[in-house]
Amino acid sequence: MSHDGDTRYLSSGHSVLPGIEPDTPRPSSTHTLAPESTLLLYTDGLVERSAEDLDRGLVRLRQHAAALTREPLAVLCDELLAGPGRWR
């Protein structure tokens, strides 16, 4: 996400999770980030909820991260990890 709150998902370089099939070749990818941008790496536990479409969870994460874009990194992480009941 940019310092101005613009968020996007990087779509290139997808592969299996690290640690799974360690001998499998992995694709590489590059993406130039604007100064003061934040790259958020997340797991499915941050976006998935039972009885909710995954796309909705991804939208929710993106919106919440954008709202926190100017917060210190520790606050951003704490708020994102605060859990499903804290933000919608």
LOKOL-395076 format. One record per residue (C-alpha): residue number from 1; chain; x, y, z; residue in one letter. Coordinates in steps of 0.05 Angstrom, whole numbers, always signed. Last residue first. Layout:
residues N
+-----+-------+--------+--------+--------+-----+
|   n | chain |     px |     py |     pz | res |
+-----+-------+--------+--------+--------+-----+
| NUM |     A |      X |      Y |      Z |   a |
...
+-----+-------+--------+--------+--------+-----+
This chain:
residues 88
+-----+-------+--------+--------+--------+-----+
|   n | chain |     px |     py |     pz | res |
+-----+-------+--------+--------+--------+-----+
|  88 |     A |   -315 |   -107 |   +182 |   r |
|  87 |     A |   -266 |    -94 |   +238 |   w |
|  86 |     A |   -256 |   -114 |   +311 |   r |
|  85 |     A |   -292 |   -181 |   +312 |   g |
|  84 |     A |   -248 |   -213 |   +260 |   p |
|  83 |     A |   -183 |   -203 |   +296 |   g |
|  82 |     A |   -136 |   -154 |   +327 |   a |
|  81 |     A |    -84 |   -178 |   +278 |   l |
|  80 |     A |    -97 |   -121 |   +229 |   l |
|  79 |     A |    -99 |    -70 |   +286 |   e |
|  78 |     A |    -34 |    -96 |   +317 |   d |
|  77 |     A |     +1 |    -96 |   +249 |   c |
|  76 |     A |    -19 |    -25 |   +232 |   l |
|  75 |     A |     -3 |     -1 |   +302 |   v |
|  74 |     A |    +67 |    -31 |   +299 |   a |
|  73 |     A |    +79 |     -2 |   +230 |   l |
|  72 |     A |    +62 |    +68 |   +253 |   p |
|  71 |     A |     -4 |    +93 |   +226 |   e |
|  70 |     A |     -7 |   +129 |   +159 |   r |
|  69 |     A |    -37 |    +70 |   +120 |   t |
|  68 |     A |    -88 |    +50 |   +173 |   l |
|  67 |     A |   -150 |    +63 |   +131 |   a |
|  66 |     A |   -117 |    +30 |    +71 |   a |
|  65 |     A |   -102 |    -32 |   +113 |   a |
|  64 |     A |   -176 |    -36 |   +133 |   h |
|  63 |     A |   -200 |    -29 |    +62 |   q |
|  62 |     A |   -152 |    -82 |    +35 |   r |
|  61 |     A |   -166 |   -130 |    +90 |   l |
|  60 |     A |   -242 |   -123 |    +80 |   r |
|  59 |     A |   -235 |   -132 |     +5 |   v |
|  58 |     A |   -195 |   -196 |    +16 |   l |
|  57 |     A |   -246 |   -222 |    +66 |   g |
|  56 |     A |   -302 |   -208 |    +16 |   r |
|  55 |     A |   -264 |   -246 |    -38 |   d |
|  54 |     A |   -258 |   -306 |     +8 |   l |
|  53 |     A |   -334 |   -312 |    +13 |   d |
|  52 |     A |   -359 |   -317 |    +84 |   e |
|  51 |     A |   -390 |   -376 |   +120 |   a |
|  50 |     A |   -326 |   -388 |   +161 |   s |
|  49 |     A |   -278 |   -330 |   +159 |   r |
|  48 |     A |   -215 |   -324 |   +117 |   e |
|  47 |     A |   -176 |   -259 |   +112 |   v |
|  46 |     A |   -122 |   -260 |   +167 |   l |
|  45 |     A |   -120 |   -335 |   +173 |   g |
|  44 |     A |   -104 |   -341 |    +99 |   d |
|  43 |     A |    -35 |   -314 |   +112 |   t |
|  42 |     A |     -8 |   -244 |   +102 |   y |
|  41 |     A |    +51 |   -206 |    +73 |   l |
|  40 |     A |    +40 |   -131 |    +73 |   l |
|  39 |     A |    +88 |    -89 |    +32 |   l |
|  38 |     A |    +87 |    -18 |    +58 |   t |
|  37 |     A |   +101 |    +43 |    +14 |   s |
|  36 |     A |   +144 |   +101 |    +39 |   e |
|  35 |     A |   +175 |   +111 |    -30 |   p |
|  34 |     A |   +135 |    +79 |    -86 |   a |
|  33 |     A |   +142 |     +5 |    -96 |   l |
|  32 |     A |   +173 |    -27 |   -157 |   t |
|  31 |     A |   +149 |    -98 |   -170 |   h |
|  30 |     A |   +192 |   -158 |   -185 |   t |
|  29 |     A |   +175 |   -231 |   -197 |   s |
|  28 |     A |   +205 |   -298 |   -187 |   s |
|  27 |     A |   +174 |   -366 |   -199 |   p |
|  26 |     A |   +189 |   -423 |   -151 |   r |
|  25 |     A |   +222 |   -488 |   -169 |   p |
|  24 |     A |   +196 |   -546 |   -127 |   t |
|  23 |     A |   +249 |   -576 |    -81 |   d |
|  22 |     A |   +218 |   -547 |    -18 |   p |
|  21 |     A |   +150 |   -581 |    -30 |   e |
|  20 |     A |   +117 |   -541 |    +24 |   i |
|  19 |     A |   +164 |   -500 |    +67 |   g |
|  18 |     A |   +145 |   -435 |    +33 |   p |
|  17 |     A |    +73 |   -437 |     +9 |   l |
|  16 |     A |    +59 |   -459 |    -62 |   v |
|  15 |     A |    +70 |   -408 |   -118 |   s |
|  14 |     A |    +46 |   -341 |   -143 |   h |
|  13 |     A |    +99 |   -297 |   -175 |   g |
|  12 |     A |    +52 |   -245 |   -204 |   s |
|  11 |     A |    -12 |   -218 |   -175 |   s |
|  10 |     A |     +9 |   -163 |   -128 |   l |
|   9 |     A |    -53 |   -142 |    -91 |   y |
|   8 |     A |    -67 |    -68 |    -90 |   r |
|   7 |     A |    -75 |    -10 |    -42 |   t |
|   6 |     A |    -73 |    +65 |    -49 |   d |
|   5 |     A |    -72 |    +95 |    +21 |   g |
|   4 |     A |    -29 |   +156 |     +7 |   d |
|   3 |     A |    +34 |   +123 |    +36 |   h |
|   2 |     A |    +25 |    +69 |    -15 |   s |
|   1 |     A |     +0 |     +0 |     +0 |   m |
+-----+-------+--------+--------+--------+-----+
